[in-house]
Amino acid sequence: MTNSGHLASWVDGGAKSRIQAFLADITNEDGDGFIPVDERIAVFDNDGTLWPEQPLLAQIAFTIDRFAELTAEQPELAKFSPTRPPQRVTWIGLAMR
């Protein structure tokens, strides 16, 4: 199998072959595994294959957006400073709680 077509950036191997075979099976209207378009559901997993090459940027963007949402719901969060070191937690401190 050459590295062209669907999943062209993926390394040729078992995972790529199985995904391509599955997609061919569910999209072949004459096949036993055919699934009509309106019944298909896409599920995305954070297994590294669906993130951009530099996932940290997407995670930072999500964190910033989510923090803004939470701050609107809980104004006391606006006092949080990401540059301030976190309060030190020790095993003794946890045991005394």
VENJO-V649417 format. One record per pair of residues at least 4 apart in sequence whose ideal C-beta (glycine too) atoms are under 8 Angstrom apart, sorted by the first residue. I is the first residue (numbers start at 1). J is the second residue. If there is no record, write none. Layout:
i:I j:J
i:I j:J
This chain:
i:1 j:12
i:1 j:16
i:1 j:17
i:1 j:20
i:2 j:12
i:3 j:8
i:3 j:9
i:3 j:10
i:3 j:11
i:3 j:12
i:4 j:8
i:6 j:20
i:6 j:23
i:7 j:16
i:7 j:19
i:7 j:20
i:10 j:15
i:10 j:16
i:10 j:49
i:11 j:16
i:12 j:16
i:12 j:17
i:13 j:17
i:14 j:18
i:15 j:19
i:16 j:20
i:17 j:21
i:18 j:22
i:19 j:23
i:20 j:24
i:21 j:25
i:22 j:26
i:23 j:27
i:24 j:28
i:25 j:31
i:25 j:32
i:25 j:33
i:25 j:34
i:26 j:31
i:26 j:33
i:26 j:34
i:26 j:35
i:26 j:40
i:27 j:34
i:27 j:35
i:28 j:33
i:28 j:34
i:29 j:34
i:30 j:34
i:35 j:39
i:35 j:40
i:36 j:40
i:44 j:50
i:45 j:50
i:46 j:50
i:46 j:51
i:48 j:55
i:51 j:55
i:51 j:58
i:52 j:57
i:52 j:58
i:55 j:59
i:56 j:60
i:57 j:61
i:58 j:62
i:59 j:63
i:60 j:64
i:61 j:65
i:62 j:66
i:63 j:67
i:64 j:68
i:65 j:69
i:66 j:70
i:67 j:71
i:67 j:77
i:68 j:72
i:69 j:73
i:70 j:74
i:70 j:77
i:71 j:75
i:71 j:77
i:71 j:78
i:88 j:93
i:89 j:93
i:89 j:94
i:90 j:94
i:91 j:95
i:92 j:96
i:93 j:97
